[in-house]
Amino acid sequence: MQVVQCSSEDIINASIAKRIDTRGMSCPYPSFEAVKALSTMKSNEILEVITDSEESALDSIPKVCERRGYLYAVIKDDNIWYVRIMKR
């Protein structure tokens, strides 16, 4: 596993409260699903989005996080991306 982008090292080893698998969904649907999942979560909980969409992992989901002030980390393992997001 390789950390590709990270706004906070704390997220990498934090406990995951919720995980959604968006493999097979093209951009921008993984980011839509992430926003929907985050709306049901409490502050400081970690959401992990699993995706095979590089565009979602490196562009659309990080942009959503930056606009909303969420911390995030993007981790790549083979052709799968794990985007961990801390709701604030």
C-alpha distances in whole Angstrom, upper triangle without the diagonal:
4,7,9,12,14,17,17,15,16,15,11,13,16,17,17,20,20,18,19,17,19,17,20,22,22,22,24,24,20,22,25,23,21,25,27,24,24,28,28,26,27,27,24,22,19,18,15,15,13,14,14,16,15,18,18,14,15,19,21,19,19,22,23,22,23,27,27,25,22,19,16,12,10,6,6,5,8,10,10,9,10,12,14,17,20,23,26
4,6,9,11,15,15,13,15,14,11,13,16,18,18,21,21,19,20,19,20,19,21,22,22,22,23,24,20,21,24,24,21,24,27,25,24,28,29,26,28,26,23,22,19,18,15,16,14,15,15,16,14,17,17,13,13,17,19,18,17,20,22,20,21,25,25,24,21,18,14,11,9,5,5,7,9,11,11,10,10,12,13,16,19,22,25
4,6,7,11,11,10,12,11,8,11,14,17,16,20,20,18,19,19,19,19,22,22,22,21,22,22,19,19,23,22,19,22,25,23,22,25,26,24,25,23,20,20,16,16,14,14,14,15,15,16,14,16,16,12,11,15,17,15,14,17,19,17,18,21,22,20,17,14,11,7,6,4,6,9,12,13,12,10,9,10,11,14,16,19,21
4,7,11,12,12,15,13,11,15,17,19,19,22,21,19,20,19,19,18,21,21,20,18,19,21,18,18,21,21,19,21,24,23,22,25,27,25,26,24,22,21,18,17,15,15,14,14,14,14,11,13,13,10,8,12,15,13,11,15,17,15,16,19,20,19,17,14,11,8,5,6,7,10,12,13,12,9,10,10,12,14,17,20,22
4,7,9,10,13,11,11,14,16,19,18,21,20,19,19,19,19,19,22,21,20,18,19,20,17,16,20,20,17,19,22,21,20,23,25,23,23,21,19,19,16,16,14,14,15,15,16,15,12,13,13,9,8,10,13,11,9,12,14,12,12,16,17,15,13,11,8,6,5,7,10,13,16,16,14,11,11,9,10,12,14,17,18
4,5,7,9,8,8,12,13,16,16,19,19,18,19,20,20,21,24,23,22,20,20,21,18,17,20,20,17,19,22,20,18,22,23,21,21,19,16,16,14,14,14,14,16,17,18,18,15,16,15,12,11,13,15,12,9,13,14,11,11,15,15,13,11,8,6,4,6,9,12,15,18,18,16,13,12,10,9,10,12,15,16
4,7,9,9,10,13,14,17,17,19,19,19,20,22,22,23,26,25,24,22,21,22,19,17,20,21,17,18,21,20,17,20,22,20,19,17,14,15,13,15,15,16,18,19,21,20,18,18,16,14,13,14,15,13,9,12,13,10,9,13,13,10,9,6,6,6,9,12,15,19,22,22,20,16,14,11,10,10,10,13,13
4,5,6,8,10,11,14,15,17,18,19,21,22,23,24,28,26,26,24,24,24,21,19,22,22,18,19,22,20,18,21,22,19,18,15,13,14,12,14,14,16,19,20,22,22,20,21,19,16,16,17,18,15,13,15,16,12,12,16,15,12,10,6,7,7,10,12,16,19,22,23,21,17,15,12,10,10,9,12,13
4,5,6,8,9,13,14,17,19,19,21,23,24,25,28,27,28,26,26,26,23,21,24,24,20,22,24,22,20,23,24,21,20,18,14,15,13,15,15,17,19,20,23,23,21,22,21,17,17,19,20,18,15,18,19,15,16,19,19,16,13,9,9,8,11,12,15,17,21,22,20,17,14,13,11,12,11,15,16
4,6,6,6,10,12,14,17,17,20,22,24,25,29,28,28,27,26,26,23,22,24,23,20,21,23,21,18,21,22,18,17,15,11,12,11,13,14,17,19,21,24,24,23,24,22,19,19,21,22,18,16,19,19,16,17,20,18,15,13,9,9,9,13,13,17,19,23,24,21,18,15,13,10,11,10,13,14
4,6,5,8,9,12,13,14,16,18,20,21,25,24,25,23,23,23,19,18,21,20,16,18,20,17,15,19,19,16,15,13,10,10,8,10,10,13,15,18,20,21,20,21,19,16,16,18,19,15,14,17,17,13,15,18,16,14,11,8,7,7,10,11,15,17,20,21,18,15,12,10,7,7,7,11,12
4,6,9,10,13,14,14,17,18,20,20,24,24,25,23,24,23,20,19,22,21,17,20,22,19,18,21,21,18,18,17,14,13,10,11,10,13,14,17,19,20,19,20,19,15,16,19,19,16,15,19,19,15,17,20,19,17,14,11,9,7,9,8,12,14,17,18,16,13,10,10,7,10,10,14,16
4,7,9,12,14,15,18,19,21,22,26,26,27,26,27,26,22,22,25,23,19,22,23,20,19,22,22,19,19,17,14,13,10,12,12,15,16,19,21,23,22,24,22,18,20,22,23,19,18,22,22,18,20,23,22,20,16,13,12,10,12,11,15,15,19,21,18,16,13,13,10,12,12,16,17
4,6,9,12,13,16,18,21,22,26,26,27,26,26,25,21,21,23,21,18,20,21,18,16,20,19,15,15,14,10,9,7,10,11,14,16,19,22,23,23,24,22,19,20,23,23,19,18,21,20,17,19,22,20,18,15,12,11,11,13,13,17,18,22,22,19,17,13,13,9,10,9,13,14
4,6,9,11,15,17,20,22,25,25,27,26,26,25,21,21,23,20,17,19,20,16,15,18,17,14,14,14,11,8,7,9,10,14,15,19,22,24,24,25,23,20,22,24,24,20,20,23,21,19,21,24,21,20,16,14,13,13,15,15,18,19,22,23,20,17,14,13,10,11,10,13,15
4,6,7,11,13,16,18,22,22,24,23,23,21,18,18,19,16,14,16,16,13,12,16,14,11,12,13,10,7,5,6,7,10,12,16,19,21,21,23,20,17,20,22,21,17,18,21,19,17,20,22,19,19,15,14,12,12,14,14,17,17,21,21,17,15,12,11,8,9,9,12,15
4,7,10,14,17,19,23,22,24,24,23,21,18,18,18,16,13,15,15,11,11,13,11,8,9,11,10,6,5,6,8,11,14,17,21,22,23,24,21,19,22,23,22,18,19,22,19,17,20,22,19,19,15,15,14,15,17,17,20,21,24,24,20,18,14,13,10,10,10,11,14
4,7,10,13,16,19,18,21,21,20,18,15,15,15,12,10,13,12,8,9,12,10,8,11,13,12,8,7,5,6,9,11,14,18,19,21,22,18,17,20,21,20,16,18,20,18,16,20,21,19,19,15,15,14,15,16,16,19,19,22,21,18,16,12,12,10,10,11,11,15
4,7,10,12,16,15,18,18,18,15,12,13,14,11,10,13,12,9,10,14,12,11,14,16,15,11,9,6,5,6,8,11,15,16,18,19,16,15,18,19,18,15,17,19,17,16,20,21,19,20,16,16,14,14,14,14,16,16,19,18,14,13,10,10,9,10,12,13,17
4,6,9,12,12,15,15,15,12,9,11,12,8,8,11,11,8,10,13,13,13,16,18,17,14,11,8,6,5,6,9,12,14,16,17,14,13,17,18,16,13,16,18,16,16,20,21,19,20,17,17,15,15,14,15,16,16,18,17,13,12,10,10,10,12,14,15,19
4,6,9,9,12,14,14,11,9,12,12,9,10,13,13,11,14,17,16,16,20,21,20,17,14,11,8,6,5,6,9,11,14,16,13,13,16,18,16,14,17,19,18,18,21,23,22,23,20,19,17,16,15,14,14,15,16,14,11,10,9,11,12,14,17,18,22
4,6,6,9,10,11,8,6,9,10,8,9,12,12,12,14,17,17,18,21,22,22,19,16,13,10,7,6,5,8,9,12,13,10,11,15,15,14,12,15,17,16,17,20,21,21,22,20,20,17,17,15,15,15,15,16,13,10,10,10,11,13,15,18,19,22
4,6,8,11,12,10,8,12,13,11,13,16,16,15,18,20,21,21,25,26,25,22,19,15,13,9,6,5,5,7,11,12,11,11,15,16,15,14,17,19,19,20,23,24,24,25,22,22,19,18,15,15,13,13,13,11,8,9,11,12,15,17,21,22,25
4,6,10,12,10,9,13,14,13,15,18,18,18,20,22,23,24,27,28,28,25,22,19,16,13,10,8,7,8,12,13,12,13,16,17,16,16,19,21,20,22,24,25,25,27,25,25,22,21,18,18,16,16,15,12,11,12,14,15,18,20,24,25,28
4,7,8,6,6,10,10,10,12,15,15,15,18,20,21,22,25,27,26,24,21,17,15,12,10,8,8,7,11,11,9,12,15,15,13,13,17,18,17,19,22,22,23,25,22,23,20,20,17,18,17,18,18,14,12,13,14,15,18,19,22,22,26
4,6,6,7,10,11,11,13,15,16,17,19,21,23,24,27,28,28,25,23,19,17,13,12,9,8,6,9,8,8,11,13,13,11,12,16,16,16,18,21,21,22,24,22,23,20,20,17,18,17,18,18,14,13,13,15,15,18,19,23,23,26
3,5,6,7,9,11,12,13,15,16,18,19,22,23,25,26,26,24,21,18,17,13,13,10,10,7,9,6,5,9,11,9,8,9,13,13,13,15,17,18,19,21,20,20,18,18,16,17,17,19,19,15,14,13,15,14,17,17,21,21,24
4,6,6,7,9,10,11,13,15,16,17,20,21,24,24,24,23,20,17,16,13,14,11,12,9,11,8,6,10,12,10,7,8,12,11,11,14,16,16,17,19,18,19,17,18,16,19,19,21,21,18,16,15,16,14,17,16,20,19,22
4,5,5,6,9,10,11,12,14,16,17,19,22,23,24,22,19,16,15,11,12,10,12,10,12,11,8,11,14,12,9,10,14,14,12,15,18,17,18,20,19,20,18,19,17,19,19,21,21,18,16,15,15,14,16,16,19,19,22
4,5,5,6,9,10,10,12,14,16,17,20,21,21,19,16,12,11,8,9,7,9,8,11,10,6,8,12,11,9,8,11,13,11,13,16,16,16,18,16,17,15,15,14,15,16,17,18,15,13,11,11,10,13,13,16,16,20
4,5,5,6,9,10,10,12,15,15,18,18,19,17,15,12,12,9,11,10,12,10,12,10,7,9,11,10,6,5,9,9,7,10,13,13,13,15,13,15,13,14,13,16,17,19,21,18,15,13,12,10,12,11,14,14,17
4,5,5,6,9,10,11,13,15,18,19,20,18,17,13,14,11,13,12,15,13,15,13,10,12,15,13,9,9,12,12,9,12,15,14,14,16,15,17,16,17,17,19,20,22,24,21,18,16,16,13,15,14,16,15,18
4,5,5,6,9,10,11,13,16,18,18,16,15,11,11,9,11,11,14,13,16,15,11,13,16,15,12,10,14,14,12,13,17,16,15,18,15,17,16,17,16,18,19,21,22,20,17,15,14,12,13,13,15,14,18
4,5,5,6,9,10,11,14,15,15,13,11,8,9,7,10,11,14,13,15,14,10,11,14,13,11,8,11,12,9,10,14,14,12,14,12,13,12,14,14,16,17,19,21,19,16,14,12,10,10,9,11,11,14
4,5,5,6,9,10,13,14,15,14,13,10,12,10,14,14,18,16,18,16,13,14,16,14,11,9,12,12,8,9,13,12,10,13,11,14,13,16,16,19,21,23,25,23,20,17,15,13,12,10,12,10,13
4,6,5,7,9,13,14,16,14,14,11,13,12,15,15,19,18,20,19,15,16,19,18,14,12,15,15,12,13,16,15,13,16,14,17,16,18,19,21,23,25,27,24,21,19,17,15,15,13,14,12,15
4,5,6,7,11,13,14,11,11,8,10,9,13,14,18,18,20,19,15,16,19,18,16,13,15,16,13,13,17,17,14,16,14,15,15,17,17,19,21,23,25,23,20,17,15,13,12,11,12,10,14
4,5,5,8,9,11,9,9,7,10,11,14,16,20,19,20,20,16,16,18,18,15,12,14,15,11,11,14,14,11,13,10,12,12,15,16,19,21,23,26,24,21,18,15,13,11,9,9,7,10
4,6,8,10,12,11,12,11,14,14,18,19,23,22,23,22,19,19,21,20,17,15,16,17,13,13,16,15,12,14,12,15,16,19,20,23,25,27,29,28,24,22,19,16,15,12,12,9,11
4,7,10,12,10,12,11,14,14,18,20,24,23,25,25,21,21,24,23,20,17,19,20,16,16,19,18,15,17,15,17,17,20,21,23,26,27,30,28,25,22,20,17,16,13,13,10,12
4,7,9,7,9,8,12,14,17,20,23,23,25,24,21,20,23,22,20,17,18,19,16,14,18,18,14,15,13,14,15,18,19,21,24,26,29,28,24,21,18,16,13,11,10,7,10
4,6,6,9,10,14,16,20,23,26,26,27,27,23,22,24,24,22,19,19,20,17,15,18,18,14,14,12,14,15,18,21,23,26,28,31,30,26,23,20,18,15,12,9,7,8
4,6,9,11,14,17,20,23,27,26,27,26,23,22,23,23,21,18,18,19,16,14,16,16,12,12,10,11,14,17,20,22,25,27,31,30,26,23,20,17,14,11,8,5,5
4,7,10,13,16,19,22,25,25,25,25,22,21,22,22,21,18,17,19,16,13,15,17,13,12,9,9,11,14,17,19,23,25,28,28,25,21,18,15,12,9,6,5,6
4,7,10,13,16,19,23,23,24,24,21,19,21,22,20,17,17,19,17,14,17,18,15,14,11,11,12,14,16,18,21,23,26,26,22,19,16,14,10,8,6,6,8
4,7,10,13,16,20,20,21,21,18,16,18,19,18,14,14,17,15,12,15,17,15,14,10,9,9,10,13,14,17,19,22,22,18,16,12,10,6,5,5,7,10
4,6,10,13,16,17,18,18,15,13,16,17,16,12,13,16,14,12,15,17,14,14,11,11,9,11,12,13,16,17,21,20,16,13,10,8,6,5,6,8,12
4,6,10,13,14,15,16,13,11,14,16,15,11,13,16,14,13,16,18,17,17,13,12,9,9,10,10,12,14,17,16,12,10,6,6,4,6,9,11,15
4,6,10,11,12,13,10,9,12,14,12,9,12,14,13,12,16,18,17,17,14,13,11,10,9,10,12,13,15,14,10,8,6,5,6,8,11,13,17
4,7,9,11,13,10,9,12,14,14,11,14,17,16,16,19,21,20,21,17,17,13,12,10,10,10,11,12,11,7,6,5,7,9,11,15,17,20
4,5,8,10,8,7,11,12,12,11,13,16,15,16,19,20,20,21,19,18,15,13,11,11,10,11,12,9,6,5,7,8,11,13,17,19,22
4,6,9,8,8,11,13,13,13,15,17,18,19,21,23,23,24,22,21,17,16,12,12,10,10,10,6,5,6,9,11,14,17,20,22,26
4,5,5,6,9,10,10,11,13,15,15,17,19,20,21,23,20,20,17,15,12,13,11,13,12,9,8,8,10,11,15,16,20,22,25
4,5,5,6,8,9,10,11,13,15,16,18,19,21,22,20,19,15,14,10,11,9,12,11,8,8,7,10,11,15,16,20,22,25
4,6,5,5,7,9,10,11,13,14,16,17,19,20,19,18,16,15,12,14,13,15,15,12,12,10,13,12,16,16,20,21,24
4,6,5,5,6,8,9,10,12,14,15,16,18,16,16,13,13,10,13,12,15,16,13,11,9,11,9,13,13,17,18,21
4,6,7,6,7,10,11,11,13,15,16,17,15,14,11,10,7,9,9,12,13,11,9,6,8,6,10,11,15,17,20
4,7,7,6,9,11,11,12,15,16,17,15,14,11,10,7,10,10,14,15,13,12,9,10,9,12,13,16,18,20
4,6,6,6,9,10,11,12,14,15,15,14,12,12,10,13,14,17,18,16,15,12,13,11,14,14,17,18,20
4,6,5,6,9,10,11,13,14,13,14,12,13,12,15,16,19,20,17,16,13,14,11,14,13,16,16,18
4,5,5,6,9,10,11,12,10,11,9,10,9,13,14,17,19,17,15,11,11,8,10,9,12,13,15
4,5,5,6,9,10,10,9,9,7,9,8,12,14,18,20,18,16,12,12,9,10,9,12,13,14
4,5,5,6,9,10,10,11,10,12,12,16,18,21,23,21,19,16,15,12,13,12,14,14,15
4,6,5,6,9,8,10,10,13,13,17,19,22,24,22,20,16,15,12,13,10,12,11,13
4,6,5,6,5,7,7,10,12,15,18,21,24,22,19,16,14,11,10,7,9,9,10
4,5,5,6,8,9,12,13,17,20,23,25,24,22,18,17,13,13,11,11,11,11
4,6,8,11,12,15,16,20,23,26,28,26,24,21,20,16,16,13,13,12,12
4,6,9,11,15,17,20,23,26,29,27,24,21,19,15,14,11,11,9,8
4,7,10,13,16,19,22,26,28,27,25,21,19,15,14,10,9,8,7
4,6,10,13,16,19,23,26,24,22,18,16,12,10,7,6,5,6
4,7,11,14,17,20,23,23,20,16,14,10,8,6,5,7,8
4,7,10,13,17,20,19,16,13,10,7,5,4,6,9,11
4,6,10,13,16,16,14,10,8,6,5,7,9,12,14
4,7,10,13,13,10,7,6,5,6,9,12,15,17
4,7,10,11,8,6,5,6,8,11,14,18,20
4,6,7,6,5,6,9,11,15,18,21,24
4,6,5,6,8,11,14,17,20,23,26
4,6,8,11,14,17,20,24,26,30
4,7,10,13,16,19,23,26,29
4,7,10,13,16,20,22,26
4,6,10,13,16,19,22
4,6,10,13,16,19
4,6,10,13,16
4,7,10,13
4,6,9
4,6
4
